Structures are given as structure tokens and as C-alpha cells.
Amino acid sequence: MDRIDRQIVRELQQDARIPMRDLAEIVGVAASTCSERIRRLRSRRLITGFHADVDLASLGRSVQAMVFAQIRPLTRALIGRFHEEALAMPEVMAVFVLAGGDDFLLHVGVGDVAQLHGFLVDKLSSRKEIVQFRSSIIFSHGEKRALEDLTP
């Protein structure tokens, strides 16, 4: 990635809906050049997608929690299956496979504490492969939307 590519990525991290003409002007290239550079960045998987931020409270998911889980037996097949099945649960927004004491971290969003309790009891504790889990309710969080240093 050269200076122009890094600048394109920086701008897209701030606003992925910026008009091509405006982005090209900011980085100092023609719109067609800018478009081609974005296409190349995507084909090289340096840019993996674009998304819209959604207000979870407006969707009735005002309670978020992080749920740490341990599964047994710890096999590649079971890790892959649990990962897929956890992502398919409507309450689960993200799944992380971990090393260390816990095997998984689930980011969960639900309407209230009673729904969180139901998720933990009905969907996690009933699974045979889960030997232990613990949860922490999120009071607030911040997210770094843009990486400042884009040098490889």
C-alpha cells in the first residue's frame, strides 16, 4: 500500500459512503483512478467490506453482555461446529475463538436482563459440550472505527 492507498482507506474508515468524486478530490487523484484503487484494495482483501452501524437499543437490544464459555472435548470439529451454531443464534452478535482459560467469547445483545438469563439458561447451559460459562453485562463501550497506522 502506498500513501494514496493508505489515505483512501483512512477516508473510507471514516465514511464508507463518501462519493467517489469527493474521495478522489481528497486524495488527489481522478475518480476513475480512485475507483480502480479501491477495486484493487478489495481484491487484495485489504478492504474486506462496508457496513452500516445500527443502534441496538432501537432494535430492542439494550442489554449487551460478553459470555465466556468452555467446551469439551476440545476438538477442531467441535470448535468449528459450536462457532457456526453460536453465530446462528439471534442473540449472538459476534463469536471469538480464544486461547487460554476460555474457549469462546460471545458478544450477546438482548432486550433485558430476563432475556439474557433465558439465553444463558435455555441456550447455553442446556448444551452438552459447554462445561462452564460466565457472563459480564456491558455498561458502555467504545469502538475504534479507524486504524491510524496503516503501514504493514
Summary of the structure (lengths in Angstrom):
residues: 152
radius of gyration: 20.1
end to end distance: 8.0
largest distance: 58.0
contacts: 354
relative contact order: 0.16
helix: 40%
strand: 20%
